Amino acid sequence: MNREQMSHIAHSEHPIKSPLDDDSVRQLLERGLPTGEERVLDLGCGSGEWLLRALAARPGVHAEGVDISEDALARAADAARDLGVQDRLVLHHLKAEEFVSEEPFDAVLSFGAAHAFGGLLPTLAAARGHLAPGGRVLIGDGFWEGPPSREAVGMLGNFTDLATTLDRVVADGWTPVDGHVSTRRELDDYEWACWGSLATWALDHAGHPDSAQVLETATARRTEWLRDYRDTFGFVSLVLRRTPGSA
């Protein structure tokens, strides 16, 4: 089973591919889309969960999503039809860094996709190029709550602590206007959902040729979480605006 198929199964019970619960997602969208009339872009939209929620709750929003996964985009298109919002959603099968639009966007989203750009600040640089004057960026990325193990850095990335993360964002010309630090419950719920969904699939499909591989992966990832990064990894979501006078 390839990585994309496994990821789809892992997120079947937690479609937001970040450690955020439904209330946190709703609040972030409220702060990031204050008028309900915005043009919204999601760089690395996957199956479009953020955009679908924004469109369903705000009849005046129009959205575009960019992702390299044809299967994920197909699921987003199907879900948009089911919700009746397909006329306000445009999907692009592209690398996020290759997307170009003639019109800027009032809000640019990117959650769990910073690796595609090479980190948080390069992702913000990409968002900046698509943002209309006065627009907002909604972005989520990891940070270290305590000194990480070498194994944790190898698995998740070379993050900094929360204060340093915010310092770097501000120095890059952004002003945080809202934010959310994922709670222990959100972090744990996300991990249990991902690896539990994989394990459940493997047990329910014991005769499938990929069953043993999937169960082994679920066990390995759960062990890595518990032993290598549960006590040190954090996740911060930010709503940002450009600082006046910044480049």
C-alpha positions as CSV (number, residue, x, y, z in Angstrom):
1,M,0.0,0.0,0.0
2,N,1.4,3.4,-1.0
3,R,1.8,6.3,1.4
4,E,-1.1,8.3,0.0
5,Q,-3.5,5.4,0.5
6,M,-2.3,4.8,4.0
7,S,-2.7,8.5,4.8
8,H,-6.3,8.5,3.5
9,I,-7.1,5.6,5.8
10,A,-5.3,7.2,8.8
11,H,-7.3,10.4,8.5
12,S,-10.7,8.8,7.9
13,E,-11.8,9.6,11.5
14,H,-9.8,13.0,11.6
15,P,-10.2,14.6,8.2
16,I,-8.4,17.8,9.3
17,K,-4.9,16.7,8.9
18,S,-3.6,18.6,11.9
19,P,-4.1,18.3,15.7
20,L,-7.1,20.6,15.8
21,D,-10.7,19.8,16.9
22,D,-13.8,21.1,15.1
23,D,-14.2,24.1,17.4
24,S,-10.7,25.2,16.9
25,V,-11.1,25.0,13.1
26,R,-14.3,26.9,13.3
27,Q,-12.8,29.7,15.4
28,L,-9.7,30.0,13.2
29,L,-11.9,30.3,10.1
30,E,-14.1,32.9,11.9
31,R,-11.0,35.0,12.6
32,G,-9.4,34.4,9.2
33,L,-12.6,35.1,7.1
34,P,-14.3,37.9,9.0
35,T,-16.5,39.2,6.2
36,G,-17.8,35.9,4.8
37,E,-17.2,37.3,1.3
38,E,-13.5,36.4,0.8
39,R,-11.7,34.8,-2.0
40,V,-9.7,32.0,-0.3
41,L,-6.7,29.9,-1.5
42,D,-5.5,26.7,0.2
43,L,-1.9,25.8,-0.7
44,G,-1.7,22.0,-0.2
45,C,-5.5,21.6,0.3
46,G,-5.6,17.8,0.2
47,S,-9.2,16.7,0.2
48,G,-10.3,20.3,0.8
49,E,-11.6,20.0,4.3
50,W,-10.7,23.6,5.3
51,L,-12.2,25.0,2.1
52,L,-15.4,22.8,2.3
53,R,-16.1,24.0,5.9
54,A,-15.5,27.6,4.9
55,L,-17.8,27.4,1.8
56,A,-20.5,25.5,3.7
57,A,-20.7,28.1,6.5
58,R,-20.3,31.2,4.3
59,P,-22.4,31.5,1.1
60,G,-20.3,34.5,0.0
61,V,-17.0,32.8,0.0
62,H,-15.3,31.6,-3.2
63,A,-12.3,29.3,-2.9
64,E,-9.5,27.6,-4.8
65,G,-7.4,24.7,-3.7
66,V,-4.0,23.4,-4.9
67,D,-2.6,19.9,-4.4
68,I,-0.5,17.3,-6.1
69,S,-2.8,14.4,-5.2
70,E,-5.3,13.7,-7.9
71,D,-7.2,11.3,-5.6
72,A,-7.5,13.9,-2.8
73,L,-8.7,16.5,-5.3
74,A,-11.3,14.0,-6.6
75,R,-12.6,13.5,-3.1
76,A,-12.8,17.2,-2.6
77,A,-14.8,17.7,-5.8
78,D,-17.2,14.9,-4.8
79,A,-17.7,16.4,-1.3
80,A,-18.3,19.9,-2.8
81,R,-21.0,18.4,-5.0
82,D,-22.6,16.7,-2.0
83,L,-22.6,20.0,-0.1
84,G,-23.8,22.0,-3.1
85,V,-20.8,24.3,-3.1
86,Q,-19.1,23.1,-6.3
87,D,-19.9,26.3,-8.1
88,R,-17.7,28.3,-5.7
89,L,-14.7,25.9,-5.6
90,V,-11.9,25.6,-8.1
91,L,-9.3,22.9,-7.7
92,H,-5.9,22.8,-9.3
93,H,-3.8,19.6,-9.7
94,L,-0.4,21.3,-9.3
95,K,2.5,21.6,-6.9
96,A,1.6,24.4,-4.6
97,E,4.8,26.3,-5.3
98,E,3.9,26.3,-9.0
99,F,0.4,27.8,-8.7
100,V,-0.1,31.2,-10.3
101,S,-3.3,33.3,-10.2
102,E,-4.1,36.6,-12.0
103,E,-6.1,37.8,-9.0
104,P,-4.9,38.0,-5.4
105,F,-6.8,36.3,-2.5
106,D,-8.2,37.8,0.7
107,A,-7.1,34.7,2.7
108,V,-4.4,32.1,2.1
109,L,-4.4,28.9,4.0
110,S,-1.7,26.3,4.6
111,F,-1.9,23.7,7.3
112,G,0.5,20.7,7.5
113,A,2.0,21.6,4.1
114,A,5.1,23.6,5.1
115,H,7.4,20.7,4.1
116,A,6.3,21.3,0.5
117,F,7.9,24.8,0.6
118,G,10.9,23.9,2.8
119,G,9.6,25.3,6.1
120,L,7.3,27.9,7.8
121,L,9.0,31.0,6.5
122,P,9.2,29.8,2.8
123,T,5.5,28.9,3.1
124,L,4.7,32.4,4.3
125,A,6.8,33.8,1.4
126,A,4.6,31.8,-1.0
127,A,1.4,33.0,0.7
128,R,2.6,36.6,0.5
129,G,2.8,36.3,-3.3
130,H,-0.9,35.5,-3.5
131,L,-2.3,37.8,-0.8
132,A,-4.4,40.9,-1.5
133,P,-3.7,44.1,0.5
134,G,-5.2,43.7,4.0
135,G,-5.6,40.0,3.5
136,R,-4.9,37.3,6.1
137,V,-2.9,34.1,6.2
138,L,-4.0,31.1,8.2
139,I,-1.1,28.7,8.8
140,G,-0.3,25.8,11.1
141,D,3.1,24.3,11.9
142,G,4.9,22.4,14.6
143,F,7.2,23.7,17.4
144,W,9.1,22.1,20.2
145,E,7.6,22.4,23.7
146,G,10.8,21.0,25.1
147,P,14.2,19.8,24.0
148,P,13.5,17.2,21.3
149,S,15.3,13.9,20.8
150,R,17.5,13.4,17.8
151,E,14.9,10.8,16.6
152,A,12.1,13.4,16.9
153,V,13.9,16.0,14.9
154,G,14.6,13.3,12.2
155,M,11.0,12.4,12.0
156,L,9.2,15.8,12.3
157,G,11.7,18.5,11.4
158,N,14.0,21.1,12.8
159,F,11.4,23.3,14.6
160,T,12.1,25.9,17.3
161,D,10.3,26.7,20.5
162,L,7.0,28.6,20.4
163,A,8.5,32.0,21.3
164,T,11.3,31.8,18.7
165,T,8.8,30.6,16.1
166,L,6.7,33.7,16.7
167,D,9.8,35.9,16.7
168,R,10.8,34.6,13.3
169,V,7.3,35.2,11.9
170,V,7.2,38.8,13.2
171,A,10.8,39.5,11.9
172,D,9.6,38.2,8.5
173,G,7.1,41.1,8.3
174,W,3.9,39.5,9.8
175,T,1.7,40.5,12.7
176,P,-0.3,37.8,14.5
177,V,-3.9,38.8,15.0
178,D,-5.0,35.5,16.4
179,G,-3.7,32.1,17.1
180,H,-4.2,28.7,18.8
181,V,-1.8,26.3,20.5
182,S,-3.2,22.8,20.2
183,T,-4.1,21.3,23.5
184,R,-2.8,18.0,24.9
185,R,-6.2,16.6,24.1
186,E,-6.1,17.8,20.5
187,L,-2.6,16.4,20.0
188,D,-3.4,13.0,21.6
189,D,-6.8,12.8,19.8
190,Y,-5.1,13.3,16.5
191,E,-2.5,10.6,17.1
192,W,-5.0,8.1,18.4
193,A,-7.3,8.7,15.5
194,C,-4.6,8.3,12.9
195,W,-2.9,5.1,14.1
196,G,-6.1,3.7,15.5
197,S,-7.8,4.1,12.1
198,L,-4.9,2.3,10.4
199,A,-4.9,-0.5,12.9
200,T,-8.7,-0.9,12.6
201,W,-8.5,-1.2,8.8
202,A,-5.8,-3.9,9.1
203,L,-7.8,-5.9,11.6
204,D,-11.0,-5.5,9.5
205,H,-9.2,-6.6,6.3
206,A,-7.1,-9.4,7.8
207,G,-7.2,-11.3,4.4
208,H,-6.0,-8.3,2.4
209,P,-2.4,-8.6,1.1
210,D,-1.5,-5.2,2.7
211,S,-3.0,-6.0,6.1
212,A,0.2,-7.0,7.8
213,Q,2.1,-3.9,6.4
214,V,-0.6,-1.5,7.5
215,L,-0.8,-3.0,11.0
216,E,3.0,-2.9,11.3
217,T,3.0,0.8,10.2
218,A,0.3,1.7,12.8
219,T,2.2,0.0,15.6
220,A,5.5,1.6,14.6
221,R,4.0,5.1,14.3
222,R,2.1,4.8,17.6
223,T,5.4,3.7,19.3
224,E,7.3,6.6,17.8
225,W,4.7,9.1,19.0
226,L,4.7,7.7,22.5
227,R,8.4,7.2,22.9
228,D,10.0,9.9,20.7
229,Y,7.9,13.1,20.5
230,R,4.6,13.1,22.5
231,D,6.2,15.0,25.4
232,T,8.0,17.6,23.2
233,F,6.0,18.3,20.0
234,G,3.5,21.1,19.9
235,F,1.4,22.6,17.1
236,V,0.6,26.3,16.6
237,S,-2.0,27.8,14.3
238,L,-1.7,31.5,13.4
239,V,-3.9,34.1,11.7
240,L,-1.5,36.7,10.3
241,R,-1.6,40.0,8.5
242,R,1.2,41.9,6.8
243,T,3.0,44.4,9.1
244,P,2.8,47.9,7.7
245,G,6.0,49.0,6.1
246,S,7.3,45.4,5.7
247,A,8.7,44.3,2.3
